[in-house]
Amino acid sequence: MSTRITREQLAARIAQDIPEGSYVNLGIGAPTLVADYLPADQEIILHTENGMLGMGPSPEAGRVDPDLINAGKQPVTALAGAAYFHHADSFGMMRGGHLDVCVLGAFQVSQGGDLANWSTGAPGAIPAVGGAMDLAIGAKNVYVMTDLLTKTGESKLVEACTYPLTGVGCVTRVYTDHAVFDVTAEGFAVREAFGDNTVASLVSLTGLELQDASTSGIQEGE
């Protein structure tokens, strides 16, 4: 049995945890895949920081409106009832606690819930944090979607971040290709392991002490 799930499977797993009626921002890159797996029979309202509520799926070939893009400059559609607004108003929504969920990528997440997702400090790295900082501190729930390991095999779950921080103590849950982790007062707790992963194998991969959320009495949302 595989120890990893695909990025599409992970996006579908995240979509399962987004409650109906939520206002949701999906970060640039892999998090945008979550939109493809949101239940069609539920109202989940997507926000994009460049100024729209009610964002729909990617347009069909030949039906692209160049004026309708998300924050990653990908073409999107607008659902019935969608609203457009100024960039500053959009950031007011983000900073004011009006988003229920945001899904962001990450370079590192610390066991205290700190997030580093905008720069590794390497030459030629992204020059500014953009809207990620505002989403990280403003959304009620911050879900991180990432591979557990870097391309060189290092854990992205760490005791303390070594890259520039996006937000402090802001992450609610981390969804990786190996397992789902909750951020708790005692550190990371394994809520769900994929394939043949176990808490013990995940401890070995991350080098961290991990709780087992299925036996520790941790409840959803804690």
Residue pairs with C-beta under 8 A, 6 or more apart in sequence:
1 195
1 196
2 195
2 196
3 178
3 194
3 195
3 196
3 197
3 201
4 177
4 178
4 194
4 195
5 13
5 177
5 194
5 195
6 177
7 30
7 33
7 177
8 33
8 36
8 37
10 30
10 145
10 175
10 176
10 177
11 30
11 31
11 33
11 34
11 36
11 37
11 145
12 37
13 175
13 180
14 34
14 37
14 103
14 143
14 145
14 175
15 34
15 37
15 38
15 39
17 143
17 173
18 24
18 34
18 38
18 44
18 101
19 100
20 39
20 42
20 43
20 44
21 43
21 44
21 45
22 44
22 45
22 100
22 101
23 45
23 47
23 53
23 93
23 98
23 99
23 100
23 101
24 44
24 45
24 46
24 47
24 99
24 100
24 101
24 102
24 103
25 46
25 47
25 48
25 49
25 94
25 99
25 101
25 102
25 103
25 135
25 139
26 32
26 34
26 35
26 46
26 102
26 103
27 102
27 103
27 104
27 105
27 132
27 135
27 145
28 71
28 72
28 105
29 72
29 105
30 105
30 145
30 146
31 103
31 104
31 105
31 145
32 70
32 72
32 74
34 103
34 145
35 46
35 55
35 57
36 57
38 44
45 53
45 54
46 53
46 54
46 55
46 56
47 53
47 55
47 90
47 93
47 94
47 99
48 55
48 70
48 71
48 76
48 90
49 71
49 87
49 90
49 91
49 94
49 131
49 134
49 135
50 69
50 70
50 71
50 87
50 90
51 84
51 85
51 86
51 87
51 89
51 90
52 68
52 76
52 78
52 82
52 83
52 84
52 85
52 90
53 82
53 83
53 85
54 78
54 79
54 80
54 81
54 82
54 83
55 70
55 76
55 77
55 78
55 79
55 82
56 76
56 77
56 78
56 79
56 82
57 76
57 77
58 74
58 75
58 76
58 77
59 65
59 68
59 75
59 76
59 77
64 75
65 75
65 77
66 75
68 75
68 76
68 77
68 78
69 75
69 76
70 76
71 131
91 131
91 134
93 99
94 131
94 134
94 135
94 138
94 139
95 134
95 137
95 138
96 138
97 138
97 139
97 140
98 138
99 135
99 138
99 139
99 140
100 139
100 140
100 141
101 139
101 140
101 141
101 142
101 143
102 135
102 136
102 138
102 139
102 141
102 142
102 143
103 143
103 144
103 145
104 115
104 117
104 132
104 135
104 136
104 142
104 143
104 144
104 145
104 166
105 117
105 144
105 145
105 146
106 115
106 116
106 117
106 144
106 145
106 146
106 156
106 174
107 116
107 117
107 119
107 120
107 156
107 163
108 115
108 116
108 117
108 156
108 157
108 158
108 161
108 162
108 163
109 115
109 116
109 144
109 146
109 156
109 157
109 158
109 161
109 171
109 174
109 183
110 158
110 159
110 160
110 161
111 157
111 158
111 159
111 183
111 187
111 188
111 208
112 160
112 168
112 169
112 183
112 187
113 168
113 169
113 170
113 171
113 172
113 183
114 160
114 161
114 165
114 167
114 168
114 169
114 170
114 171
115 136
115 142
115 144
115 161
115 165
115 166
115 167
115 170
115 171
116 161
116 162
116 163
116 164
116 165
116 166
117 132
117 136
117 144
117 166
118 126
118 128
118 129
118 130
118 132
118 133
118 164
118 166
119 125
119 126
119 129
119 163
119 164
120 163
121 163
121 164
129 164
129 166
132 166
132 167
133 166
133 167
135 142
136 142
136 166
136 167
136 170
136 171
137 167
137 170
141 172
141 173
142 167
142 170
142 171
142 172
143 172
143 173
143 174
143 175
144 171
144 173
144 174
144 175
145 175
146 156
146 174
146 175
146 176
147 156
147 176
147 177
148 155
148 156
148 157
148 176
148 177
148 178
148 179
148 202
148 205
148 206
149 155
149 156
149 178
149 205
150 156
155 205
155 206
155 207
155 208
156 176
157 174
157 176
157 181
157 188
157 206
157 208
158 208
159 208
171 183
172 182
172 183
173 180
173 181
173 182
173 183
173 191
174 180
174 181
174 183
174 188
177 194
178 193
178 194
178 195
178 197
178 202
178 205
179 190
179 191
179 192
179 193
179 194
179 197
179 202
180 190
180 191
180 192
181 188
181 189
181 190
181 191
181 210
182 188
182 189
182 191
182 213
182 218
182 222
184 211
184 218
184 222
186 211
187 208
187 209
187 210
187 211
188 206
188 208
188 210
188 211
189 210
189 211
189 212
189 213
189 216
189 218
190 199
190 202
190 210
190 211
190 212
190 213
190 214
191 213
191 214
191 218
193 199
193 202
199 210
199 212
202 210
203 209
203 210
211 218
